[in-house]
Amino acid sequence: MDESYKSQIILGDDKAIQVEGMGAMEISINKGNKKVNYVYFIQKMKHNLLSVGKMMDKNYNLMFEDRKCKIYDKN
């Protein structure tokens, strides 16, 4: 993680929150693991957030069903 990366993001309730770093993480997929880049570290967050808009910008399709989110790589 690059702890020198500092920024702010605006949440759905229009409140700003401080980003304390940026890095990558691996998520489990059907065929093993997939690296997801540009993941923000936000110390004050109690839960993970997924930016649907950012995922779409990175060429992913998302499907929400049965309280789950399925993410498909268009490539």
MARFITOR-101982 format. One record per residue: x, y, z of N, C-alpha, C, O, CB in turn; chain. Coordinates in pm, whole numbers, padded with zeros to 5 digits. Glycine has a CB too. Layout:
N
SITE;neast;nnorth;nup;caeast;canorth;caup;ceast;cnorth;cup;oeast;onorth;oup;cbeast;cbnorth;cbup;unit
SITE;X;Y;Z;X;Y;Z;X;Y;Z;X;Y;Z;X;Y;Z;A
...
This chain:
75
SITE;neast;nnorth;nup;caeast;canorth;caup;ceast;cnorth;cup;oeast;onorth;oup;cbeast;cbnorth;cbup;unit
SITE;00084;-00118;00000;00000;00000;00000;00088;00124;00000;00189;00130;00070;-00096;00000;00122;A
SITE;00049;00220;-00078;00118;00349;-00084;00052;00443;00016;-00052;00503;-00012;00115;00408;-00230;A
SITE;00114;00457;00133;00057;00540;00238;00075;00690;00211;00018;00772;00282;00120;00505;00371;A
SITE;00154;00725;00110;00171;00866;00077;00052;00919;-00003;00035;01041;-00016;00300;00886;-00002;A
SITE;-00031;00830;-00058;-00148;00873;-00133;-00254;00923;-00036;-00300;00848;00051;-00204;00757;-00221;A
SITE;-00292;01048;-00049;-00394;01110;00035;-00498;01175;-00055;-00465;01236;-00157;-00332;01216;00133;A
SITE;-00623;01160;-00018;-00731;01217;-00096;-00855;01221;-00009;-00852;01180;00107;-00756;01136;-00226;A
SITE;-00962;01270;-00064;-01093;01263;00001;-01192;01208;-00100;-01181;01232;-00220;-01137;01403;00055;A
SITE;-01289;01134;-00049;-01399;01092;-00133;-01528;01141;-00070;-01534;01165;00050;-01401;00936;-00152;A
SITE;-01629;01156;-00152;-01760;01199;-00106;-01851;01076;-00104;-01867;01008;-00205;-01819;01313;-00197;A
SITE;-01911;01050;00012;-02000;00936;00027;-02141;00971;-00021;-02169;01085;-00056;-02005;00890;00173;A
SITE;-02228;00872;-00023;-02364;00889;-00073;-02445;00993;00003;-02540;01049;-00051;-02435;00760;-00068;A
SITE;-02408;01019;00128;-02479;01120;00208;-02412;01257;00199;-02439;01346;00280;-02487;01077;00354;A
SITE;-02323;01275;00099;-02250;01399;00072;-02146;01434;00178;-02098;01547;00180;-02347;01512;00060;A
SITE;-02111;01342;00266;-02005;01366;00363;-01871;01325;00302;-01861;01225;00231;-02032;01287;00496;A
SITE;-01768;01405;00331;-01632;01376;00284;-01561;01289;00386;-01580;01305;00507;-01553;01506;00258;A
SITE;-01478;01196;00337;-01400;01110;00425;-01258;01101;00369;-01238;01099;00247;-01465;00969;00439;A
SITE;-01161;01096;00458;-01019;01099;00421;-00969;00962;00376;-00990;00862;00444;-00936;01150;00538;A
SITE;-00902;00959;00261;-00833;00840;00212;-00690;00845;00266;-00621;00945;00250;-00834;00831;00054;A
SITE;-00646;00737;00330;-00515;00733;00396;-00411;00654;00318;-00296;00642;00363;-00530;00674;00533;A
SITE;-00447;00599;00203;-00352;00524;00122;-00424;00453;00009;-00547;00447;00005;-00276;00423;00209;A
SITE;-00344;00398;-00083;-00400;00327;-00197;-00311;00207;-00227;-00188;00214;-00215;-00414;00420;-00321;A
SITE;-00373;00097;-00267;-00295;-00021;-00300;-00375;-00117;-00385;-00463;-00076;-00462;-00249;-00091;-00173;A
SITE;-00344;-00243;-00372;-00411;-00349;-00447;-00450;-00460;-00351;-00394;-00473;-00243;-00321;-00404;-00562;A
SITE;-00548;-00539;-00392;-00587;-00656;-00312;-00628;-00767;-00406;-00661;-00742;-00523;-00702;-00621;-00214;A
SITE;-00627;-00889;-00356;-00671;-01002;-00435;-00808;-01047;-00386;-00835;-01051;-00266;-00570;-01118;-00427;A
SITE;-00893;-01081;-00482;-01023;-01136;-00449;-01034;-01274;-00511;-00973;-01302;-00614;-01138;-01043;-00499;A
SITE;-01112;-01360;-00448;-01131;-01496;-00498;-01230;-01495;-00614;-01335;-01431;-00607;-01180;-01590;-00387;A
SITE;-01196;-01566;-00719;-01285;-01584;-00833;-01293;-01733;-00863;-01223;-01814;-00801;-01236;-01503;-00959;A
SITE;-01376;-01768;-00958;-01395;-01910;-00992;-01265;-01978;-01031;-01247;-02097;-01003;-01495;-01923;-01105;A
SITE;-01175;-01907;-01094;-01051;-01967;-01146;-00929;-01930;-01062;-00818;-01928;-01115;-01029;-01923;-01290;A
SITE;-00947;-01901;-00936;-00834;-01865;-00850;-00851;-01729;-00787;-00950;-01705;-00717;-00706;-01867;-00929;A
SITE;-00756;-01639;-00811;-00759;-01504;-00754;-00744;-01401;-00864;-00688;-01428;-00970;-00649;-01486;-00649;A
SITE;-00795;-01283;-00838;-00784;-01170;-00931;-00736;-01050;-00853;-00787;-01020;-00745;-00920;-01140;-01003;A
SITE;-00637;-00980;-00907;-00584;-00860;-00843;-00670;-00740;-00881;-00699;-00717;-00999;-00436;-00836;-00883;A
SITE;-00712;-00664;-00780;-00788;-00541;-00801;-00699;-00426;-00759;-00655;-00418;-00644;-00924;-00542;-00721;A
SITE;-00672;-00336;-00852;-00585;-00221;-00827;-00667;-00100;-00784;-00790;-00099;-00793;-00503;-00187;-00952;A
SITE;-00597;00001;-00737;-00657;00130;-00699;-00760;00115;-00587;-00867;00175;-00593;-00722;00195;-00821;A
SITE;-00727;00036;-00486;-00812;00016;-00369;-00771;00119;-00265;-00654;00129;-00228;-00801;-00130;-00313;A
SITE;-00868;00195;-00217;-00841;00298;-00117;-00845;00239;00024;-00927;00153;00054;-00941;00412;-00129;A
SITE;-00755;00287;00110;-00758;00254;00252;-00813;00374;00326;-00760;00484;00319;-00616;00216;00305;A
SITE;-00923;00350;00398;-00989;00455;00474;-01003;00406;00617;-01086;00320;00646;-01130;00493;00412;A
SITE;-00922;00461;00705;-00912;00415;00844;-01047;00414;00915;-01075;00321;00991;-00816;00503;00920;A
SITE;-01130;00514;00892;-01254;00530;00969;-01368;00441;00921;-01473;00436;00986;-01298;00673;00963;A
SITE;-01352;00371;00811;-01461;00289;00758;-01476;00161;00839;-01378;00093;00869;-01435;00255;00610;A
SITE;-01599;00129;00874;-01627;00005;00947;-01660;-00109;00852;-01652;-00226;00889;-01742;00027;01044;A
SITE;-01697;-00076;00728;-01737;-00176;00629;-01670;-00143;00495;-01632;-00029;00469;-01892;-00181;00613;A
SITE;-01655;-00244;00413;-01600;-00224;00279;-01704;-00157;00190;-01824;-00178;00205;-01556;-00358;00218;A
SITE;-01656;-00075;00099;-01742;-00012;-00001;-01693;-00051;-00140;-01574;-00069;-00163;-01744;00142;00016;A
SITE;-01786;-00062;-00230;-01755;-00090;-00370;-01813;00022;-00454;-01933;00049;-00447;-01811;-00229;-00414;A
SITE;-01730;00087;-00532;-01778;00194;-00620;-01821;00131;-00753;-01738;00089;-00833;-01667;00301;-00642;A
SITE;-01951;00127;-00773;-02005;00070;-00896;-01954;00148;-01017;-01914;00089;-01117;-02159;00069;-00894;A
SITE;-01955;00279;-01006;-01907;00362;-01117;-01762;00336;-01151;-01726;00327;-01268;-01925;00508;-01083;A
SITE;-01677;00324;-01049;-01534;00297;-01072;-01514;00160;-01134;-01430;00144;-01223;-01456;00307;-00941;A
SITE;-01590;00060;-01089;-01579;-00074;-01147;-01620;-00073;-01294;-01557;-00139;-01377;-01665;-00175;-01068;A
SITE;-01725;00000;-01326;-01769;00010;-01465;-01665;00083;-01549;-01641;00047;-01665;-01904;00082;-01474;A
SITE;-01603;00185;-01492;-01496;00256;-01563;-01380;00164;-01597;-01311;00184;-01697;-01445;00373;-01479;A
SITE;-01358;00062;-01513;-01248;-00033;-01533;-01290;-00154;-01616;-01219;-00255;-01620;-01194;-00080;-01397;A
SITE;-01406;-00145;-01681;-01453;-00247;-01776;-01509;-00373;-01710;-01493;-00483;-01763;-01340;-00286;-01867;A
SITE;-01576;-00357;-01595;-01643;-00468;-01529;-01794;-00452;-01542;-01845;-00341;-01547;-01602;-00477;-01381;A
SITE;-01864;-00564;-01546;-02010;-00567;-01535;-02044;-00614;-01396;-01977;-00703;-01343;-02076;-00659;-01644;A
SITE;-02147;-00556;-01336;-02189;-00596;-01202;-02335;-00638;-01204;-02418;-00575;-01270;-02168;-00481;-01101;A
SITE;-02366;-00746;-01131;-02503;-00792;-01120;-02534;-00814;-00973;-02464;-00887;-00904;-02526;-00922;-01203;A
SITE;-02640;-00750;-00924;-02681;-00761;-00785;-02803;-00852;-00777;-02904;-00829;-00844;-02711;-00621;-00723;A
SITE;-02792;-00957;-00693;-02901;-01052;-00681;-02886;-01129;-00550;-02775;-01169;-00514;-02904;-01149;-00802;A
SITE;-02993;-01151;-00479;-02994;-01228;-00355;-02889;-01178;-00255;-02817;-01258;-00195;-02969;-01375;-00385;A
SITE;-02882;-01047;-00238;-02789;-00983;-00142;-02643;-01011;-00175;-02557;-01006;-00086;-02819;-01031;-00001;A
SITE;-02614;-01040;-00301;-02477;-01062;-00346;-02450;-00976;-00468;-02542;-00934;-00539;-02452;-01212;-00378;A
SITE;-02322;-00950;-00491;-02281;-00877;-00610;-02188;-00967;-00690;-02084;-01010;-00639;-02211;-00742;-00573;A
SITE;-02225;-00996;-00813;-02140;-01073;-00902;-02071;-00976;-00996;-02135;-00889;-01055;-02222;-01180;-00982;A
SITE;-01939;-00990;-01008;-01860;-00900;-01089;-01802;-00978;-01206;-01738;-01082;-01187;-01747;-00833;-01005;A
SITE;-01824;-00927;-01326;-01776;-00993;-01447;-01678;-00903;-01518;-01704;-00784;-01538;-01893;-01031;-01540;A
SITE;-01565;-00961;-01556;-01462;-00888;-01632;-01498;-00899;-01780;-01501;-01010;-01835;-01317;-00945;-01604;A
SITE;-01524;-00786;-01846;-01561;-00788;-01988;-01450;-00843;-02076;-01476;-00891;-02186;-01597;-00650;-02033;A
SITE;-01328;-00836;-02026;-01216;-00886;-02105;-01205;-01037;-02093;-01117;-01098;-02153;-01085;-00819;-02062;A
